[in-house]
Amino acid sequence: MDSATGSRALVKAIEREPVSAYVPGWPWTVVGFFLRNLPLKLVARMS
């Protein structure tokens, strides 16, 4: 998802004021694992 589409989705979700939010496990579980285990220099270059 590109940043413009993601930003619009985020604004739409905030304006709706949902009772709860859902973050899918895939791919964020994998991303979180790599962010915790990769060297900081490599993580910094990715952002």
PDB file with one MODEL, atoms N, CA, C and O in Angstrom:
MODEL        1
ATOM      1  N   MET A   1       0.852  -1.153   0.000  1.00  0.00           N
ATOM      2  CA  MET A   1       0.000   0.000   0.000  1.00  0.00           C
ATOM      3  C   MET A   1       0.906   1.226   0.000  1.00  0.00           C
ATOM      4  O   MET A   1       1.840   1.312   0.798  1.00  0.00           O
ATOM      5  N   ASP A   2       0.635   2.165  -0.887  1.00  0.00           N
ATOM      6  CA  ASP A   2       1.440   3.381  -0.924  1.00  0.00           C
ATOM      7  C   ASP A   2       1.054   4.310   0.229  1.00  0.00           C
ATOM      8  O   ASP A   2       0.023   4.117   0.875  1.00  0.00           O
ATOM      9  N   SER A   3       1.883   5.307   0.477  1.00  0.00           N
ATOM     10  CA  SER A   3       1.673   6.167   1.651  1.00  0.00           C
ATOM     11  C   SER A   3       0.394   6.998   1.556  1.00  0.00           C
ATOM     12  O   SER A   3      -0.256   7.233   2.575  1.00  0.00           O
ATOM     13  N   ALA A   4       0.021   7.446   0.360  1.00  0.00           N
ATOM     14  CA  ALA A   4      -1.200   8.256   0.225  1.00  0.00           C
ATOM     15  C   ALA A   4      -2.440   7.422   0.557  1.00  0.00           C
ATOM     16  O   ALA A   4      -3.326   7.880   1.279  1.00  0.00           O
ATOM     17  N   THR A   5      -2.499   6.212   0.036  1.00  0.00           N
ATOM     18  CA  THR A   5      -3.637   5.337   0.311  1.00  0.00           C
ATOM     19  C   THR A   5      -3.684   4.967   1.789  1.00  0.00           C
ATOM     20  O   THR A   5      -4.756   4.955   2.395  1.00  0.00           O
ATOM     21  N   GLY A   6      -2.527   4.666   2.366  1.00  0.00           N
ATOM     22  CA  GLY A   6      -2.474   4.327   3.788  1.00  0.00           C
ATOM     23  C   GLY A   6      -2.896   5.490   4.669  1.00  0.00           C
ATOM     24  O   GLY A   6      -3.593   5.302   5.666  1.00  0.00           O
ATOM     25  N   SER A   7      -2.473   6.684   4.302  1.00  0.00           N
ATOM     26  CA  SER A   7      -2.850   7.874   5.071  1.00  0.00           C
ATOM     27  C   SER A   7      -4.352   8.118   5.019  1.00  0.00           C
ATOM     28  O   SER A   7      -4.970   8.431   6.036  1.00  0.00           O
ATOM     29  N   ARG A   8      -4.934   7.973   3.839  1.00  0.00           N
ATOM     30  CA  ARG A   8      -6.388   8.156   3.719  1.00  0.00           C
ATOM     31  C   ARG A   8      -7.140   7.127   4.551  1.00  0.00           C
ATOM     32  O   ARG A   8      -8.130   7.462   5.202  1.00  0.00           O
ATOM     33  N   ALA A   9      -6.678   5.871   4.538  1.00  0.00           N
ATOM     34  CA  ALA A   9      -7.329   4.826   5.328  1.00  0.00           C
ATOM     35  C   ALA A   9      -7.207   5.119   6.818  1.00  0.00           C
ATOM     36  O   ALA A   9      -8.152   4.897   7.575  1.00  0.00           O
ATOM     37  N   LEU A  10      -6.056   5.612   7.239  1.00  0.00           N
ATOM     38  CA  LEU A  10      -5.853   5.947   8.642  1.00  0.00           C
ATOM     39  C   LEU A  10      -6.753   7.089   9.081  1.00  0.00           C
ATOM     40  O   LEU A  10      -7.358   7.021  10.151  1.00  0.00           O
ATOM     41  N   VAL A  11      -6.849   8.131   8.277  1.00  0.00           N
ATOM     42  CA  VAL A  11      -7.716   9.271   8.593  1.00  0.00           C
ATOM     43  C   VAL A  11      -9.169   8.821   8.652  1.00  0.00           C
ATOM     44  O   VAL A  11      -9.911   9.224   9.548  1.00  0.00           O
ATOM     45  N   LYS A  12      -9.575   7.989   7.702  1.00  0.00           N
ATOM     46  CA  LYS A  12     -10.954   7.486   7.675  1.00  0.00           C
ATOM     47  C   LYS A  12     -11.261   6.690   8.943  1.00  0.00           C
ATOM     48  O   LYS A  12     -12.342   6.827   9.516  1.00  0.00           O
ATOM     49  N   ALA A  13     -10.312   5.857   9.384  1.00  0.00           N
ATOM     50  CA  ALA A  13     -10.515   5.053  10.591  1.00  0.00           C
ATOM     51  C   ALA A  13     -10.585   5.935  11.831  1.00  0.00           C
ATOM     52  O   ALA A  13     -11.396   5.689  12.724  1.00  0.00           O
ATOM     53  N   ILE A  14      -9.747   6.954  11.889  1.00  0.00           N
ATOM     54  CA  ILE A  14      -9.758   7.857  13.047  1.00  0.00           C
ATOM     55  C   ILE A  14     -11.061   8.640  13.103  1.00  0.00           C
ATOM     56  O   ILE A  14     -11.631   8.816  14.179  1.00  0.00           O
ATOM     57  N   GLU A  15     -11.535   9.109  11.962  1.00  0.00           N
ATOM     58  CA  GLU A  15     -12.768   9.888  11.931  1.00  0.00           C
ATOM     59  C   GLU A  15     -13.986   9.046  12.291  1.00  0.00           C
ATOM     60  O   GLU A  15     -14.971   9.574  12.807  1.00  0.00           O
ATOM     61  N   ARG A  16     -13.930   7.753  12.025  1.00  0.00           N
ATOM     62  CA  ARG A  16     -15.038   6.865  12.385  1.00  0.00           C
ATOM     63  C   ARG A  16     -15.095   6.597  13.874  1.00  0.00           C
ATOM     64  O   ARG A  16     -16.146   6.235  14.403  1.00  0.00           O
ATOM     65  N   GLU A  17     -13.964   6.775  14.558  1.00  0.00           N
ATOM     66  CA  GLU A  17     -13.836   6.505  15.993  1.00  0.00           C
ATOM     67  C   GLU A  17     -14.349   5.108  16.347  1.00  0.00           C
ATOM     68  O   GLU A  17     -15.330   4.969  17.077  1.00  0.00           O
ATOM     69  N   PRO A  18     -13.682   4.078  15.829  1.00  0.00           N
ATOM     70  CA  PRO A  18     -14.126   2.715  16.122  1.00  0.00           C
ATOM     71  C   PRO A  18     -13.916   2.349  17.595  1.00  0.00           C
ATOM     72  O   PRO A  18     -13.064   2.923  18.272  1.00  0.00           O
ATOM     73  N   VAL A  19     -14.696   1.398  18.071  1.00  0.00           N
ATOM     74  CA  VAL A  19     -14.584   0.939  19.447  1.00  0.00           C
ATOM     75  C   VAL A  19     -13.279   0.165  19.624  1.00  0.00           C
ATOM     76  O   VAL A  19     -12.619   0.278  20.657  1.00  0.00           O
ATOM     77  N   SER A  20     -12.912  -0.617  18.617  1.00  0.00           N
ATOM     78  CA  SER A  20     -11.669  -1.373  18.686  1.00  0.00           C
ATOM     79  C   SER A  20     -10.977  -1.341  17.332  1.00  0.00           C
ATOM     80  O   SER A  20     -11.600  -1.071  16.305  1.00  0.00           O
ATOM     81  N   ALA A  21      -9.701  -1.615  17.347  1.00  0.00           N
ATOM     82  CA  ALA A  21      -8.915  -1.638  16.111  1.00  0.00           C
ATOM     83  C   ALA A  21      -8.341  -3.034  15.923  1.00  0.00           C
ATOM     84  O   ALA A  21      -8.126  -3.756  16.897  1.00  0.00           O
ATOM     85  N   TYR A  22      -8.096  -3.413  14.687  1.00  0.00           N
ATOM     86  CA  TYR A  22      -7.583  -4.731  14.360  1.00  0.00           C
ATOM     87  C   TYR A  22      -6.338  -4.582  13.503  1.00  0.00           C
ATOM     88  O   TYR A  22      -6.353  -3.890  12.485  1.00  0.00           O
ATOM     89  N   VAL A  23      -5.268  -5.230  13.917  1.00  0.00           N
ATOM     90  CA  VAL A  23      -4.041  -5.277  13.127  1.00  0.00           C
ATOM     91  C   VAL A  23      -3.824  -6.739  12.770  1.00  0.00           C
ATOM     92  O   VAL A  23      -3.653  -7.573  13.659  1.00  0.00           O
ATOM     93  N   PRO A  24      -3.827  -7.060  11.478  1.00  0.00           N
ATOM     94  CA  PRO A  24      -3.678  -8.472  11.092  1.00  0.00           C
ATOM     95  C   PRO A  24      -2.309  -9.027  11.492  1.00  0.00           C
ATOM     96  O   PRO A  24      -1.299  -8.325  11.441  1.00  0.00           O
ATOM     97  N   GLY A  25      -2.300 -10.273  11.882  1.00  0.00           N
ATOM     98  CA  GLY A  25      -1.044 -10.915  12.281  1.00  0.00           C
ATOM     99  C   GLY A  25      -0.060 -11.029  11.135  1.00  0.00           C
ATOM    100  O   GLY A  25       1.142 -10.836  11.314  1.00  0.00           O
ATOM    101  N   TRP A  26      -0.570 -11.341   9.970  1.00  0.00           N
ATOM    102  CA  TRP A  26       0.289 -11.436   8.789  1.00  0.00           C
ATOM    103  C   TRP A  26       0.243 -10.127   8.063  1.00  0.00           C
ATOM    104  O   TRP A  26      -0.877  -9.676   7.822  1.00  0.00           O
ATOM    105  N   PRO A  27       1.236  -9.489   7.700  1.00  0.00           N
ATOM    106  CA  PRO A  27       2.667  -9.778   7.794  1.00  0.00           C
ATOM    107  C   PRO A  27       3.345  -9.157   9.003  1.00  0.00           C
ATOM    108  O   PRO A  27       4.569  -9.230   9.115  1.00  0.00           O
ATOM    109  N   TRP A  28       2.594  -8.549   9.913  1.00  0.00           N
ATOM    110  CA  TRP A  28       3.218  -7.783  10.985  1.00  0.00           C
ATOM    111  C   TRP A  28       3.960  -8.633  11.996  1.00  0.00           C
ATOM    112  O   TRP A  28       4.901  -8.142  12.620  1.00  0.00           O
ATOM    113  N   THR A  29       3.578  -9.879  12.184  1.00  0.00           N
ATOM    114  CA  THR A  29       4.328 -10.758  13.075  1.00  0.00           C
ATOM    115  C   THR A  29       5.729 -10.980  12.526  1.00  0.00           C
ATOM    116  O   THR A  29       6.711 -10.924  13.267  1.00  0.00           O
ATOM    117  N   VAL A  30       5.816 -11.230  11.226  1.00  0.00           N
ATOM    118  CA  VAL A  30       7.106 -11.455  10.577  1.00  0.00           C
ATOM    119  C   VAL A  30       7.943 -10.181  10.592  1.00  0.00           C
ATOM    120  O   VAL A  30       9.135 -10.223  10.899  1.00  0.00           O
ATOM    121  N   VAL A  31       7.325  -9.053  10.264  1.00  0.00           N
ATOM    122  CA  VAL A  31       8.035  -7.772  10.263  1.00  0.00           C
ATOM    123  C   VAL A  31       8.565  -7.469  11.668  1.00  0.00           C
ATOM    124  O   VAL A  31       9.716  -7.059  11.821  1.00  0.00           O
ATOM    125  N   GLY A  32       7.751  -7.664  12.669  1.00  0.00           N
ATOM    126  CA  GLY A  32       8.179  -7.414  14.046  1.00  0.00           C
ATOM    127  C   GLY A  32       9.347  -8.293  14.453  1.00  0.00           C
ATOM    128  O   GLY A  32      10.265  -7.837  15.135  1.00  0.00           O
ATOM    129  N   PHE A  33       9.315  -9.553  14.038  1.00  0.00           N
ATOM    130  CA  PHE A  33      10.417 -10.465  14.340  1.00  0.00           C
ATOM    131  C   PHE A  33      11.719  -9.936  13.748  1.00  0.00           C
ATOM    132  O   PHE A  33      12.741  -9.878  14.432  1.00  0.00           O
ATOM    133  N   PHE A  34      11.677  -9.552  12.472  1.00  0.00           N
ATOM    134  CA  PHE A  34      12.897  -9.062  11.824  1.00  0.00           C
ATOM    135  C   PHE A  34      13.369  -7.744  12.430  1.00  0.00           C
ATOM    136  O   PHE A  34      14.572  -7.538  12.592  1.00  0.00           O
ATOM    137  N   LEU A  35      12.445  -6.853  12.767  1.00  0.00           N
ATOM    138  CA  LEU A  35      12.841  -5.578  13.363  1.00  0.00           C
ATOM    139  C   LEU A  35      13.512  -5.782  14.723  1.00  0.00           C
ATOM    140  O   LEU A  35      14.421  -5.037  15.090  1.00  0.00           O
ATOM    141  N   ARG A  36      13.061  -6.789  15.462  1.00  0.00           N
ATOM    142  CA  ARG A  36      13.667  -7.061  16.770  1.00  0.00           C
ATOM    143  C   ARG A  36      15.014  -7.755  16.647  1.00  0.00           C
ATOM    144  O   ARG A  36      15.857  -7.618  17.534  1.00  0.00           O
ATOM    145  N   ASN A  37      15.237  -8.504  15.559  1.00  0.00           N
ATOM    146  CA  ASN A  37      16.427  -9.344  15.481  1.00  0.00           C
ATOM    147  C   ASN A  37      17.498  -8.880  14.496  1.00  0.00           C
ATOM    148  O   ASN A  37      18.622  -9.380  14.546  1.00  0.00           O
ATOM    149  N   LEU A  38      17.189  -7.955  13.619  1.00  0.00           N
ATOM    150  CA  LEU A  38      18.191  -7.458  12.687  1.00  0.00           C
ATOM    151  C   LEU A  38      19.088  -6.446  13.382  1.00  0.00           C
ATOM    152  O   LEU A  38      18.670  -5.803  14.345  1.00  0.00           O
ATOM    153  N   PRO A  39      20.320  -6.302  12.901  1.00  0.00           N
ATOM    154  CA  PRO A  39      21.197  -5.254  13.467  1.00  0.00           C
ATOM    155  C   PRO A  39      20.571  -3.872  13.280  1.00  0.00           C
ATOM    156  O   PRO A  39      19.904  -3.616  12.277  1.00  0.00           O
ATOM    157  N   LEU A  40      20.792  -2.982  14.256  1.00  0.00           N
ATOM    158  CA  LEU A  40      20.173  -1.661  14.222  1.00  0.00           C
ATOM    159  C   LEU A  40      20.562  -0.855  12.983  1.00  0.00           C
ATOM    160  O   LEU A  40      19.747  -0.089  12.468  1.00  0.00           O
ATOM    161  N   LYS A  41      21.797  -1.016  12.497  1.00  0.00           N
ATOM    162  CA  LYS A  41      22.223  -0.288  11.302  1.00  0.00           C
ATOM    163  C   LYS A  41      21.363  -0.672  10.111  1.00  0.00           C
ATOM    164  O   LYS A  41      20.996   0.188   9.310  1.00  0.00           O
ATOM    165  N   LEU A  42      21.037  -1.947   9.985  1.00  0.00           N
ATOM    166  CA  LEU A  42      20.203  -2.407   8.876  1.00  0.00           C
ATOM    167  C   LEU A  42      18.760  -1.918   9.026  1.00  0.00           C
ATOM    168  O   LEU A  42      18.132  -1.523   8.043  1.00  0.00           O
ATOM    169  N   VAL A  43      18.239  -1.943  10.245  1.00  0.00           N
ATOM    170  CA  VAL A  43      16.873  -1.457  10.490  1.00  0.00           C
ATOM    171  C   VAL A  43      16.796   0.038  10.185  1.00  0.00           C
ATOM    172  O   VAL A  43      15.819   0.497   9.594  1.00  0.00           O
ATOM    173  N   ALA A  44      17.803   0.790  10.575  1.00  0.00           N
ATOM    174  CA  ALA A  44      17.814   2.233  10.322  1.00  0.00           C
ATOM    175  C   ALA A  44      17.838   2.531   8.818  1.00  0.00           C
ATOM    176  O   ALA A  44      17.221   3.497   8.370  1.00  0.00           O
ATOM    177  N   ARG A  45      18.535   1.722   8.053  1.00  0.00           N
ATOM    178  CA  ARG A  45      18.593   1.935   6.596  1.00  0.00           C
ATOM    179  C   ARG A  45      17.241   1.639   5.932  1.00  0.00           C
ATOM    180  O   ARG A  45      16.943   2.183   4.869  1.00  0.00           O
ATOM    181  N   MET A  46      16.430   0.788   6.550  1.00  0.00           N
ATOM    182  CA  MET A  46      15.128   0.422   5.974  1.00  0.00           C
ATOM    183  C   MET A  46      14.096   1.526   6.177  1.00  0.00           C
ATOM    184  O   MET A  46      13.119   1.604   5.433  1.00  0.00           O
ATOM    185  N   SER A  47      14.302   2.372   7.168  1.00  0.00           N
ATOM    186  CA  SER A  47      13.290   3.391   7.451  1.00  0.00           C
ATOM    187  C   SER A  47      13.593   4.719   6.811  1.00  0.00           C
ATOM    188  O   SER A  47      12.825   5.668   6.966  1.00  0.00           O
TER     189      SER A  47
ENDMDL
END
